[in-house]
Amino acid sequence: MVAKIIVDKCTGCANCEDVCPTEAITVNDVAVVDEAECTDCGACIDECPEEAIELED
């Protein structure tokens, strides 16, 4: 499993980047997940106010 960003919902607030324990997320205009670094912990999902992140296989 890996975090996937729903680009249409992402506002670039960077909450997910701040809480990611492996620093797998970077935000410029929208969040981007480094799949090699993501451990599917779900911290970003819990923090996203726009519900723009989900876990996928």
N, C-alpha and C positions, 0 to 999 in steps of 0.2 A: 504494500500500500504506500501511496505517496500523496502529499497534498497537491491539489490542483486549484489554480486560481480561475474563477469565473470572471473573465476580463470585463464583461459588460456590467458587472455589479461592483467591481473594485473601484474605490475612490482615491486610492493612494495614501490613505491615512497613516500607514506604516506601523499600526499597532501590532500586526503580525511579525514584522521585522524585529520589533522591540522584544517580543516574548519568545522568539524561536531560540531554543537552547543550543542548536547546532549552527546557527547563523546561516541557514539554508535559504533564507528569504532576503531578497533585496528589493527596494522600492525606488523607482524613478517616478514615472507617471502612474504605473500600476505595479502590483507585486509580481515578482518572478521567483519561482522555486527552483533551486538546484536539486534535482531529483537524486543525485548521488549523495547529497548531504542530508536529505530529509529522512527522519527516523519514524515518521507517522505517529508522533506523540499526540497530536491533536491540539496542542497549545494555541496554535494560530487560529484554529477553527473556533475555539471558545472565545477568543479575543476579538474576532472580526465583527464589527457592528453592522456590516452590510450583508452578512452571510454569504460572502463571496469566495469561500474556500471549502472544498470538500475533499475527502479521501477517496482515491481511485486505485484500482489494481494496476 
